[in-house]
């Protein structure tokens, strides 16, 4: 088999794998209480996990694509099945005089795209630092999982504060001065458990997927 044929086969395999990860993300988004878990004032999510795993297996470009799919499911979900804060994710949803806009698109997509990029570089960075450790790969996968989850959570919540501080305070019935404390509470309640779950699943599933990748190559 010549190099051209090998490269074509590898590209086709990569596209198929990306399509499978994308299908999983869409499926999780469609199943109630699986991908997006409504909590009234916000939604918890585990859809970032296949995005993180896809980035580690397929690289940052396809990881960014999977993050884009993640953002698209969020946009659709918050438009078609909104909560009181869905205006921060969808310019097509309004709550009285409160309405999303271009900033909603940024919040919906930028953190999710970066969720498919950051873990790849964190994983390889930690691998280099811990190369002599017996548990180097497990450590790198664990940290990569945390980094992906926190990239999503911290960027989303801080962008909400930056772009929609007053409106977010109003719909959650807190004072503007107290809204960042409220956001930090959400990060603690949602973001920290999401990061721990992402770290564990990325470590466990990531090892299996990376071994399969090595065998295929």
N, CA, C and O of each residue as an XYZ file, in Angstrom:
868
protein
N       0.850     -1.191      0.000
C       0.000      0.000      0.000
C       0.890      1.247      0.000
O       1.727      1.419      0.886
N       0.700      2.122     -1.008
C       1.560      3.298     -1.093
C       1.114      4.384     -0.120
O       0.062      4.290      0.513
N       1.963      5.435     -0.021
C       1.694      6.501      0.953
C       0.396      7.233      0.661
O      -0.336      7.606      1.578
N       0.111      7.440     -0.632
C      -1.111      8.170     -0.994
C      -2.354      7.411     -0.561
O      -3.304      7.992     -0.037
N      -2.331      6.092     -0.791
C      -3.470      5.261     -0.382
C      -3.611      5.238      1.132
O      -4.718      5.294      1.669
N      -2.449      5.153      1.824
C      -2.460      5.146      3.290
C      -3.029      6.445      3.840
O      -3.830      6.429      4.774
N      -2.617      7.566      3.264
C      -3.110      8.870      3.712
C      -4.606      9.011      3.477
O      -5.324      9.551      4.319
N      -5.078      8.526      2.330
C      -6.512      8.593      2.014
C      -7.319      7.763      2.990
O      -8.366      8.190      3.477
N      -6.812      6.559      3.272
C      -7.494      5.674      4.227
C      -7.561      6.318      5.606
O      -8.588      6.252      6.280
N      -6.455      6.943      6.023
C      -6.404      7.600      7.325
C      -7.379      8.783      7.397
O      -8.025      9.004      8.421
N      -7.473      9.532      6.304
C      -8.382     10.677      6.265
C      -9.839     10.223      6.336
O     -10.653     10.812      7.047
N     -10.151      9.166      5.588
C     -11.522      8.633      5.601
C     -11.872      8.114      6.986
O     -12.972      8.349      7.488
N     -10.924      7.401      7.604
C     -11.145      6.883      8.953
C     -11.390      8.025      9.933
O     -12.268      7.933     10.790
N     -10.614      9.104      9.807
C     -10.776     10.261     10.682
C     -12.136     10.921     10.520
O     -12.757     11.328     11.501
N     -12.596     11.024      9.281
C     -13.909     11.631      9.021
C     -15.032     10.770      9.591
O     -15.998     11.285     10.154
N     -14.893      9.458      9.440
C     -15.910      8.544      9.984
C     -15.949      8.642     11.501
O     -17.023      8.690     12.101
N     -14.767      8.671     12.119
C     -14.704      8.778     13.578
C     -15.299     10.102     14.060
O     -16.014     10.131     15.062
N     -15.007     11.196     13.352
C     -15.576     12.495     13.716
C     -17.087     12.473     13.597
O     -17.793     13.042     14.429
N     -17.588     11.806     12.547
C     -19.043     11.697     12.346
C     -19.688     10.901     13.476
O     -20.789     11.227     13.918
N     -19.005      9.860     13.943
C     -19.538      9.055     15.048
C     -19.595      9.856     16.344
O     -20.581      9.787     17.077
N     -18.537     10.616     16.626
C     -18.540     11.481     17.813
C     -19.645     12.536     17.698
O     -20.352     12.809     18.668
N     -19.788     13.127     16.506
C     -20.831     14.142     16.294
C     -22.215     13.548     16.497
O     -23.085     14.184     17.092
N     -22.424     12.321     16.003
C     -23.722     11.649     16.166
C     -24.016     11.398     17.642
O     -25.159     11.520     18.082
N     -22.970     11.042     18.413
C     -23.147     10.821     19.851
C     -23.549     12.114     20.552
O     -24.423     12.108     21.420
N     -22.911     13.224     20.176
C     -23.240     14.521     20.762
C     -24.688     14.895     20.478
O     -25.408     15.347     21.369
N     -25.106     14.705     19.235
C     -26.482     15.027     18.842
C     -27.472     14.131     19.578
O     -28.511     14.600     20.043
N     -27.151     12.840     19.683
C     -28.020     11.901     20.399
C     -28.172     12.302     21.855
O     -29.280     12.302     22.390
N     -27.062     12.646     22.499
C     -27.120     13.062     23.901
C     -27.946     14.330     24.064
O     -28.653     14.492     25.058
N     -27.857     15.225     23.093
C     -28.625     16.474     23.161
C     -30.116     16.222     23.012
O     -30.935     16.956     23.565
N     -30.469     15.172     22.258
C     -31.875     14.890     21.976
C     -32.558     14.110     23.097
O     -33.777     14.184     23.254
N     -31.771     13.360     23.876
C     -32.351     12.534     24.933
C     -32.551     13.378     26.195
O     -31.578     13.894     26.745
N     -33.789     13.526     26.659
C     -34.063     14.351     27.849
C     -33.290     13.857     29.067
O     -33.180     12.654     29.303
N     -32.763     14.796     29.829
C     -32.064     14.534     31.087
C     -30.766     13.736     30.898
O     -30.239     13.184     31.865
N     -30.247     13.668     29.669
C     -28.971     13.006     29.444
C     -27.899     14.025     29.102
O     -26.959     14.221     29.872
N     -28.033     14.679     27.948
C     -27.038     15.668     27.547
C     -27.191     16.969     28.295
O     -26.212     17.531     28.786
N     -28.432     17.455     28.383
C     -28.717     18.713     29.083
C     -29.677     18.419     30.222
O     -30.785     17.931     29.999
N     -29.256     18.714     31.430
C     -30.054     18.411     32.616
C     -30.597     19.708     33.179
O     -29.842     20.487     33.760
N     -31.905     19.965     33.019
C     -32.470     21.241     33.467
C     -32.473     21.371     34.988
O     -32.886     20.460     35.705
N     -32.000     22.528     35.462
C     -31.981     22.811     36.901
C     -32.799     24.055     37.239
O     -32.675     24.592     38.340
N     -33.623     24.515     36.320
C     -34.433     25.706     36.543
C     -33.689     26.968     36.148
O     -34.026     27.602     35.148
N     -32.671     27.341     36.931
C     -31.917     28.572     36.668
C     -30.840     28.366     35.611
O     -30.280     29.334     35.096
N     -30.547     27.103     35.284
C     -29.541     26.805     34.255
C     -29.670     25.343     33.867
O     -30.607     24.662     34.282
N     -28.716     24.860     33.064
C     -28.670     23.450     32.703
C     -27.267     22.899     32.994
O     -26.258     23.518     32.659
N     -27.234     21.733     33.620
C     -25.967     21.012     33.725
C     -25.806     20.189     32.450
O     -26.791     19.863     31.787
N     -24.570     19.856     32.113
C     -24.361     19.109     30.879
C     -23.190     18.146     31.000
O     -22.250     18.373     31.762
N     -23.270     17.055     30.222
C     -22.134     16.135     30.097
C     -21.755     15.975     28.626
O     -20.957     15.102     28.285
N     -22.322     16.811     27.752
C     -22.019     16.709     26.322
C     -20.566     17.084     26.036
O     -20.015     16.690     25.008
N     -19.948     17.837     26.931
C     -18.543     18.186     26.702
C     -17.634     16.963     26.735
O     -16.519     17.028     26.217
N     -18.067     15.853     27.325
C     -17.212     14.669     27.447
C     -16.859     14.057     26.084
O     -15.677     13.823     25.832
N     -17.831     13.784     25.187
C     -17.426     13.299     23.858
C     -16.634     14.325     23.061
O     -15.841     13.950     22.196
N     -16.831     15.607     23.333
C     -16.028     16.639     22.665
C     -14.569     16.520     23.110
O     -13.655     16.569     22.287
N     -14.364     16.365     24.407
C     -13.011     16.216     24.960
C     -12.347     14.952     24.406
O     -11.204     14.986     23.951
N     -13.080     13.842     24.452
C     -12.532     12.574     23.965
C     -12.225     12.648     22.473
O     -11.207     12.132     22.013
N     -13.108     13.289     21.727
C     -12.880     13.450     20.289
C     -11.633     14.256     20.003
O     -10.887     13.944     19.074
N     -11.399     15.296     20.797
C     -10.197     16.121     20.625
C      -8.939     15.300     20.875
O      -7.958     15.425     20.141
N      -8.962     14.461     21.907
C      -7.787     13.657     22.249
C      -7.490     12.604     21.185
O      -6.327     12.324     20.891
N      -8.532     12.027     20.614
C      -8.357     10.955     19.632
C      -8.101     11.508     18.228
O      -7.279     10.967     17.487
N      -8.796     12.574     17.867
C      -8.796     13.053     16.483
C      -7.979     14.328     16.267
O      -7.706     14.699     15.126
N      -7.588     14.998     17.347
C      -6.809     16.219     17.213
C      -7.653     17.471     17.383
O      -8.881     17.392     17.404
N      -7.004     18.632     17.504
C      -7.715     19.874     17.834
C      -8.635     20.399     16.732
O      -9.638     21.046     17.036
N      -8.321     20.139     15.464
C      -9.185     20.638     14.389
C     -10.539     19.936     14.405
O     -11.585     20.583     14.345
N     -10.512     18.624     14.485
C     -11.777     17.880     14.562
C     -12.426     18.087     15.928
O     -13.650     18.043     16.050
N     -11.601     18.312     16.959
C     -12.147     18.635     18.272
C     -12.924     19.935     18.236
O     -13.994     20.041     18.835
N     -12.385     20.936     17.529
C     -13.089     22.217     17.374
C     -14.401     22.026     16.631
O     -15.408     22.654     16.959
N     -14.385     21.144     15.614
C     -15.622     20.841     14.880
C     -16.660     20.221     15.812
O     -17.834     20.587     15.766
N     -16.234     19.295     16.646
C     -17.164     18.666     17.599
C     -17.681     19.695     18.603
O     -18.844     19.648     19.003
N     -16.814     20.623     19.007
C     -17.261     21.707     19.878
C     -18.298     22.580     19.194
O     -19.236     23.062     19.830
N     -18.125     22.781     17.890
C     -19.107     23.535     17.110
C     -20.460     22.831     17.116
O     -21.500     23.476     17.252
N     -20.446     21.507     16.967
C     -21.687     20.722     17.030
C     -22.320     20.844     18.412
O     -23.536     20.990     18.531
N     -21.499     20.784     19.447
C     -21.958     20.985     20.823
C     -22.656     22.335     20.950
O     -23.753     22.419     21.503
N     -22.029     23.388     20.442
C     -22.632     24.723     20.499
C     -23.933     24.804     19.730
O     -24.877     25.463     20.164
N     -23.986     24.131     18.582
C     -25.206     24.142     17.776
C     -26.362     23.462     18.506
O     -27.496     23.940     18.458
N     -26.075     22.346     19.181
C     -27.136     21.676     19.953
C     -27.614     22.565     21.092
O     -28.799     22.569     21.428
N     -26.686     23.325     21.692
C     -27.057     24.241     22.766
C     -27.960     25.356     22.238
O     -28.949     25.718     22.875
N     -27.610     25.894     21.075
C     -28.427     26.943     20.459
C     -29.839     26.444     20.175
O     -30.817     27.123     20.487
N     -29.943     25.264     19.587
C     -31.252     24.691     19.250
C     -32.038     24.397     20.517
O     -33.226     24.707     20.602
N     -31.372     23.795     21.508
C     -32.040     23.429     22.755
C     -32.581     24.649     23.487
O     -33.700     24.635     23.999
N     -31.776     25.700     23.530
C     -32.196     26.909     24.244
C     -33.215     27.730     23.464
O     -33.883     28.590     24.039
N     -33.343     27.482     22.178
C     -34.368     28.155     21.375
C     -35.687     27.397     21.431
O     -36.752     28.001     21.564
N     -35.615     26.072     21.328
C     -36.818     25.243     21.240
C     -37.335     24.794     22.609
O     -38.532     24.557     22.776
N     -36.443     24.680     23.574
C     -36.836     24.188     24.896
C     -36.183     25.065     25.969
O     -35.330     24.594     26.721
N     -36.583     26.334     26.038
C     -35.843     27.311     26.843
C     -36.082     27.216     28.346
O     -37.106     26.710     28.805
N     -35.106     27.720     29.096
C     -35.267     28.004     30.516
C     -35.279     29.534     30.651
O     -35.209     30.237     29.643
N     -35.367     30.047     31.860
C     -35.452     31.503     32.045
C     -34.171     32.216     31.622
O     -34.192     33.421     31.370
N     -33.063     31.492     31.540
C     -31.794     32.128     31.165
C     -31.352     31.773     29.748
O     -30.197     32.007     29.391
N     -32.249     31.213     28.934
C     -31.860     30.775     27.595
C     -31.474     31.924     26.671
O     -30.847     31.698     25.636
N     -31.838     33.144     27.028
C     -31.472     34.296     26.191
C     -29.960     34.489     26.108
O     -29.472     35.103     25.160
N     -29.212     33.974     27.085
C     -27.758     34.133     27.048
C     -27.120     33.196     26.029
O     -25.955     33.370     25.672
N     -27.877     32.199     25.557
C     -27.366     31.248     24.577
C     -28.028     31.365     23.211
O     -27.493     30.872     22.218
N     -29.181     32.009     23.153
C     -29.913     32.072     21.898
C     -30.410     33.484     21.607
O     -31.109     34.074     22.431
N     -30.057     34.031     20.446
C     -30.570     35.352     20.068
C     -32.029     35.288     19.623
O     -32.655     36.319     19.381
N     -32.565     34.074     19.518
C     -33.931     33.885     19.030
C     -34.933     33.724     20.164
O     -36.122     33.518     19.920
N     -34.452     33.819     21.417
C     -35.348     33.670     22.565
C     -35.350     34.955     23.379
O     -34.302     35.551     23.628
N     -36.530     35.368     23.784
C     -36.660     36.565     24.613
C     -37.553     36.268     25.807
O     -38.389     35.365     25.774
N     -37.355     37.045     26.854
C     -38.157     36.924     28.067
C     -38.638     38.323     28.419
O     -37.963     39.068     29.130
N     -39.817     38.666     27.910
C     -40.297     40.034     28.078
C     -39.409     40.986     27.298
O     -39.218     40.828     26.092
N     -38.872     41.970     27.991
C     -37.986     42.935     27.355
C     -36.543     42.430     27.258
O     -35.700     43.051     26.611
N     -36.279     41.319     27.896
C     -34.918     40.761     27.891
C     -34.764     39.852     26.674
O     -35.577     38.955     26.451
N     -33.724     40.089     25.901
C     -33.526     39.315     24.682
C     -32.040     39.090     24.435
O     -31.197     39.927     24.757
N     -31.749     37.927     23.852
C     -30.375     37.629     23.478
C     -29.970     38.413     22.249
O     -30.780     39.137     21.672
N     -28.726     38.272     21.851
C     -28.216     38.973     20.672
C     -26.958     38.303     20.170
O     -26.769     37.100     20.350
N     -26.098     39.085     19.540
C     -24.864     38.522     18.992
C     -23.992     37.924     20.097
O     -23.302     36.929     19.878
N     -24.027     38.531     21.275
C     -23.246     38.006     22.403
C     -23.693     36.592     22.772
O     -22.889     35.783     23.236
N     -24.982     36.297     22.565
C     -25.490     34.953     22.843
C     -24.810     33.926     21.948
O     -24.501     32.817     22.386
N     -24.578     34.300     20.692
C     -23.891     33.413     19.754
C     -22.457     33.154     20.234
O     -21.967     32.025     20.191
N     -21.803     34.216     20.689
C     -20.431     34.064     21.185
C     -20.388     33.112     22.385
O     -19.537     32.225     22.451
N     -21.311     33.306     23.327
C     -21.360     32.468     24.526
C     -21.671     31.024     24.162
O     -21.131     30.088     24.753
N     -22.545     30.861     23.186
C     -22.994     29.529     22.794
C     -21.892     28.738     22.094
O     -21.794     27.523     22.266
N     -21.063     29.424     21.306
C     -20.122     28.700     20.455
C     -18.650     28.776     20.888
O     -17.953     27.762     20.851
N     -18.172     29.935     21.290
C     -16.740     30.082     21.569
C     -16.245     29.124     22.661
O     -15.258     28.422     22.439
N     -16.903     29.069     23.846
C     -16.418     28.143     24.873
C     -16.486     26.682     24.425
O     -15.615     25.883     24.769
N     -17.523     26.335     23.655
C     -17.710     24.946     23.237
C     -16.654     24.543     22.203
O     -16.140     23.425     22.242
N     -16.332     25.454     21.281
C     -15.277     25.169     20.305
C     -13.940     24.982     21.015
O     -13.186     24.062     20.698
N     -13.649     25.857     21.978
C     -12.386     25.746     22.727
C     -12.347     24.494     23.605
O     -11.268     23.996     23.926
N     -13.508     23.989     23.989
C     -13.575     22.737     24.742
C     -13.021     21.582     23.912
O     -12.524     20.596     24.457
N     -13.111     21.714     22.600
C     -12.555     20.702     21.707
C     -11.120     20.962     21.301
O     -10.560     20.214     20.499
N     -10.520     21.999     21.836
C      -9.143     22.352     21.480
C      -8.213     22.267     22.692
O      -7.159     21.634     22.628
N      -8.602     22.899     23.782
C      -7.749     23.004     24.980
C      -7.301     21.641     25.522
O      -6.115     21.479     25.807
N      -8.204     20.644     25.678
C      -7.776     19.366     26.267
C      -6.665     18.666     25.491
O      -5.816     18.002     26.086
N      -6.665     18.811     24.168
C      -5.628     18.186     23.347
C      -4.245     18.695     23.749
O      -3.322     17.906     23.952
N      -4.108     20.006     23.862
C      -2.812     20.597     24.195
C      -2.455     20.376     25.661
O      -1.285     20.204     26.001
N      -3.468     20.381     26.531
C      -3.210     20.095     27.950
C      -2.709     18.660     28.101
O      -1.751     18.406     28.831
N      -3.354     17.731     27.414
C      -2.950     16.318     27.484
C      -1.489     16.145     27.074
O      -0.707     15.530     27.799
N      -1.125     16.682     25.923
C       0.240     16.510     25.430
C       1.246     17.295     26.275
O       2.393     16.874     26.426
N       0.819     18.430     26.823
C       1.693     19.188     27.705
C       1.983     18.437     28.991
O       3.131     18.375     29.431
N       0.955     17.869     29.594
C       1.138     17.113     30.834
C       1.948     15.847     30.571
O       2.763     15.451     31.404
N       1.732     15.211     29.422
C       2.500     14.010     29.068
C       4.000     14.308     29.017
O       4.816     13.500     29.459
N       4.351     15.471     28.478
C       5.765     15.851     28.391
C       6.359     16.077     29.775
O       7.489     15.679     30.059
N       5.573     16.726     30.628
C       6.060     17.039     31.979
C       6.185     15.778     32.833
O       7.098     15.658     33.649
N       5.257     14.841     32.636
C       5.201     13.636     33.489
C       5.680     12.392     32.759
O       5.319     11.275     33.129
N       6.484     12.578     31.731
C       6.876     11.455     30.866
C       7.533     10.296     31.616
O       7.436      9.149     31.180
N       8.205     10.583     32.748
C       8.885      9.531     33.507
C       7.980      8.896     34.571
O       8.380      7.952     35.254
N       6.779      9.416     34.700
C       5.860      8.859     35.697
C       5.247      7.571     35.163
O       4.985      7.445     33.967
N       5.025      6.635     36.046
C       4.368      5.381     35.656
C       2.934      5.635     35.227
O       2.426      4.992     34.308
N       2.286      6.577     35.901
C       0.885      6.895     35.593
C       0.777      8.153     34.734
O      -0.196      8.898     34.851
N       1.760      8.395     33.878
C       1.789      9.613     33.072
C       0.530      9.787     32.227
O      -0.065     10.864     32.211
N       0.126      8.729     31.525
C      -1.034      8.857     30.648
C      -2.314      9.092     31.448
O      -3.131      9.933     31.075
N      -2.492      8.357     32.543
C      -3.676      8.546     33.380
C      -3.742      9.970     33.922
O      -4.803     10.594     33.927
N      -2.590     10.479     34.380
C      -2.535     11.843     34.904
C      -2.911     12.847     33.825
O      -3.698     13.763     34.062
N      -2.336     12.666     32.631
C      -2.593     13.592     31.531
C      -4.059     13.561     31.108
O      -4.649     14.605     30.833
N      -4.644     12.370     31.055
C      -6.057     12.247     30.677
C      -6.957     12.888     31.734
O      -7.926     13.569     31.399
N      -6.635     12.669     32.999
C      -7.426     13.233     34.095
C      -7.418     14.760     34.027
O      -8.466     15.401     34.116
N      -6.227     15.330     33.870
C      -6.095     16.793     33.816
C      -6.759     17.343     32.545
O      -7.379     18.406     32.573
N      -6.626     16.614     31.440
C      -7.266     17.051     30.192
C      -8.780     17.093     30.339
O      -9.429     18.012     29.841
N      -9.343     16.102     31.022
C     -10.782     16.093     31.256
C     -11.239     17.284     32.072
O     -12.250     17.914     31.763
N     -10.476     17.592     33.129
C     -10.790     18.763     33.954
C     -10.692     20.043     33.123
O     -11.558     20.914     33.202
N      -9.632     20.143     32.332
C      -9.416     21.370     31.554
C     -10.534     21.604     30.550
O     -10.957     22.741     30.338
N     -11.012     20.527     29.930
C     -12.104     20.679     28.960
C     -13.396     21.139     29.607
O     -14.068     22.042     29.111
N     -13.736     20.503     30.729
C     -14.965     20.870     31.432
C     -14.907     22.301     31.950
O     -15.873     23.054     31.819
N     -13.773     22.674     32.538
C     -13.650     24.027     33.099
C     -13.542     25.086     32.010
O     -13.977     26.220     32.208
N     -12.967     24.732     30.864
C     -12.951     25.674     29.738
C     -14.365     26.074     29.384
O     -14.662     27.253     29.188
N     -15.243     25.074     29.301
C     -16.649     25.344     28.982
C     -17.315     26.158     30.088
O     -17.886     27.216     29.825
N     -17.243     25.671     31.309
C     -17.967     26.300     32.421
C     -17.476     27.717     32.715
O     -18.276     28.648     32.803
N     -16.170     27.876     32.864
C     -15.632     29.182     33.257
C     -15.825     30.229     32.173
O     -16.161     31.376     32.470
N     -15.616     29.846     30.913
C     -15.826     30.809     29.834
C     -17.294     31.193     29.703
O     -17.616     32.374     29.571
N     -18.189     30.203     29.739
C     -19.622     30.483     29.620
C     -20.079     31.425     30.722
O     -20.703     32.449     30.446
N     -19.772     31.085     31.969
C     -20.299     31.858     33.093
C     -19.684     33.258     33.162
O     -20.376     34.218     33.500
N     -18.399     33.382     32.848
C     -17.783     34.706     32.878
C     -18.223     35.568     31.701
O     -18.323     36.788     31.834
N     -18.486     34.951     30.554
C     -19.017     35.709     29.415
C     -20.447     36.168     29.693
O     -20.846     37.255     29.277
N     -21.212     35.340     30.392
C     -22.563     35.748     30.800
C     -22.472     37.000     31.677
O     -23.223     37.957     31.489
N     -21.555     36.980     32.622
C     -21.383     38.142     33.497
C     -20.954     39.371     32.696
O     -21.457     40.469     32.936
N     -20.059     39.204     31.776
C     -19.537     40.326     30.999
C     -20.598     40.928     30.077
O     -20.703     42.150     29.971
N     -21.382     40.084     29.412
C     -22.330     40.568     28.411
C     -23.755     40.782     28.948
O     -24.476     41.651     28.458
N     -24.161     39.990     29.956
C     -25.564     40.020     30.369
C     -25.747     40.171     31.876
O     -26.728     39.679     32.434
N     -24.824     40.838     32.527
C     -24.850     40.935     33.985
C     -26.193     41.418     34.522
O     -26.769     40.778     35.403
N     -26.697     42.531     34.008
C     -27.934     43.123     34.537
C     -29.144     42.230     34.283
O     -29.943     41.983     35.187
N     -29.276     41.746     33.047
C     -30.420     40.896     32.707
C     -30.367     39.570     33.460
O     -31.397     39.056     33.897
N     -29.171     39.023     33.609
C     -29.012     37.752     34.322
C     -29.382     37.915     35.791
O     -29.991     37.028     36.389
N     -29.013     39.051     36.364
C     -29.386     39.335     37.756
C     -30.902     39.456     37.892
O     -31.486     38.969     38.860
N     -31.529     40.105     36.921
C     -32.978     40.322     36.979
C     -33.759     39.015     36.927
O     -34.652     38.798     37.746
N     -33.435     38.140     35.976
C     -34.220     36.904     35.832
C     -33.967     35.939     36.984
O     -34.809     35.093     37.285
N     -32.809     36.064     37.628
C     -32.519     35.186     38.761
C     -32.858     35.827     40.098
O     -32.632     35.248     41.160
N     -33.413     37.053     40.021
C     -33.895     37.769     41.198
C     -32.797     37.961     42.244
O     -32.999     37.727     43.435
N     -31.641     38.388     41.768
C     -30.554     38.763     42.662
C     -30.104     40.175     42.285
O     -30.342     40.621     41.162
N     -29.462     40.873     43.206
C     -28.994     42.217     42.904
C     -27.809     42.146     41.944
O     -27.114     41.132     41.872
N     -27.592     43.216     41.221
C     -26.482     43.274     40.275
C     -25.150     43.102     41.010
O     -24.228     42.462     40.505
N     -25.066     43.682     42.204
C     -23.832     43.568     42.984
C     -23.554     42.126     43.422
O     -22.407     41.743     43.652
N     -24.625     41.338     43.532
C     -24.474     39.963     44.020
C     -24.426     38.932     42.897
O     -24.280     37.738     43.160
N     -24.550     39.380     41.647
C     -24.701     38.427     40.546
C     -23.440     37.589     40.333
O     -23.539     36.412     39.986
N     -22.254     38.177     40.534
C     -21.051     37.363     40.313
C     -20.912     36.290     41.397
O     -20.437     35.187     41.128
N     -21.326     36.620     42.611
C     -21.345     35.612     43.664
C     -22.310     34.496     43.320
O     -22.036     33.327     43.592
N     -23.457     34.856     42.714
C     -24.432     33.867     42.266
C     -23.826     32.973     41.187
O     -24.012     31.756     41.194
N     -23.101     33.595     40.262
C     -22.432     32.845     39.189
C     -21.387     31.899     39.768
O     -21.268     30.757     39.323
N     -20.631     32.365     40.755
C     -19.629     31.506     41.383
C     -20.277     30.313     42.074
O     -19.712     29.221     42.114
N     -21.476     30.538     42.619
C     -22.212     29.434     43.246
C     -22.585     28.389     42.208
O     -22.459     27.189     42.453
N     -23.048     28.847     41.042
C     -23.393     27.921     39.958
C     -22.164     27.148     39.508
O     -22.239     25.945     39.257
N     -21.030     27.839     39.406
C     -19.789     27.169     39.022
C     -19.445     26.079     40.049
O     -19.015     24.982     39.690
N     -19.642     26.402     41.314
C     -19.363     25.417     42.356
C     -20.317     24.244     42.326
O     -19.900     23.096     42.472
N     -21.614     24.529     42.134
C     -22.636     23.478     42.151
C     -22.581     22.626     40.889
O     -22.661     21.400     40.963
N     -22.443     23.270     39.725
C     -22.454     22.556     38.449
C     -21.054     22.255     37.929
O     -20.730     21.119     37.582
N     -20.227     23.308     37.883
C     -18.945     23.196     37.202
C     -17.978     22.223     37.838
O     -17.323     21.453     37.135
N     -17.877     22.243     39.154
C     -16.921     21.365     39.836
C     -17.302     19.888     39.673
O     -16.448     19.090     39.288
N     -18.572     19.489     39.956
C     -18.943     18.083     39.713
C     -18.789     17.681     38.250
O     -18.358     16.564     37.962
N     -19.141     18.585     37.307
C     -18.975     18.285     35.888
C     -17.515     18.026     35.555
O     -17.202     17.126     34.775
N     -16.624     18.810     36.140
C     -15.191     18.651     35.884
C     -14.665     17.330     36.442
O     -13.844     16.665     35.810
N     -15.141     16.955     37.626
C     -14.706     15.691     38.234
C     -15.180     14.506     37.403
O     -14.416     13.580     37.134
N     -16.464     14.543     36.994
C     -17.017     13.464     36.157
C     -16.265     13.390     34.829
O     -15.923     12.303     34.365
N     -16.007     14.556     34.217
C     -15.283     14.590     32.949
C     -13.879     14.026     33.102
O     -13.399     13.306     32.227
N     -13.215     14.350     34.215
C     -11.855     13.871     34.448
C     -11.817     12.350     34.553
O     -10.965     11.699     33.948
N     -12.744     11.792     35.323
C     -12.778     10.338     35.527
C     -13.115      9.605     34.233
O     -12.439      8.641     33.872
N     -14.157     10.058     33.533
C     -14.565      9.385     32.293
C     -13.518      9.551     31.192
O     -13.283      8.632     30.407
N     -12.891     10.725     31.139
C     -11.831     10.933     30.145
C     -10.662     10.003     30.411
O     -10.076      9.465     29.472
N     -10.318      9.807     31.663
C      -9.216      8.915     32.015
C      -9.543      7.463     31.659
O      -8.714      6.755     31.087
N     -10.744      7.032     31.998
C     -11.127      5.633     31.783
C     -11.355      5.339     30.297
O     -10.771      4.411     29.739
N     -12.215      6.146     29.669
C     -12.557      5.898     28.259
C     -11.418      6.311     27.337
O     -11.159      5.666     26.321
N     -10.741      7.397     27.706
C      -9.644      7.898     26.872
C      -8.546      6.872     26.677
O      -8.020      6.742     25.572
N      -8.188      6.146     27.713
C      -7.152      5.109     27.601
C      -7.552      4.068     26.571
O      -6.738      3.650     25.748
N      -8.803      3.655     26.623
C      -9.297      2.626     25.691
C      -9.250      3.143     24.259
O      -8.780      2.451     23.356
N      -9.738      4.360     24.059
C      -9.795      4.921     22.707
C      -8.402      5.163     22.135
O      -8.171      4.930     20.949
N      -7.479      5.624     22.964
C      -6.117      5.874     22.483
C      -5.394      4.566     22.147
O      -4.590      4.520     21.216
N      -5.681      3.502     22.909
C      -5.109      2.194     22.575
C      -5.653      1.693     21.236
O      -4.903      1.162     20.417
N      -6.948      1.864     21.019
C      -7.563      1.474     19.746
C      -6.955      2.266     18.589
O      -6.721      1.729     17.507
N      -6.706      3.546     18.838
C      -6.100      4.402     17.813
C      -4.716      3.891     17.439
O      -4.363      3.853     16.260
N      -3.931      3.497     18.442
C      -2.585      2.971     18.186
C      -2.639      1.687     17.374
O      -1.810      1.482     16.487
N      -3.589      0.835     17.660
C      -3.707     -0.425     16.931
C      -4.107     -0.196     15.469
O      -3.630     -0.886     14.568
N      -4.989      0.781     15.252
C      -5.431      1.066     13.897
C      -4.315      1.642     13.034
O      -4.320      1.506     11.811
N      -3.359      2.289     13.695
C      -2.242      2.878     12.954
C      -1.044      1.933     12.923
O      -0.012      2.265     12.341
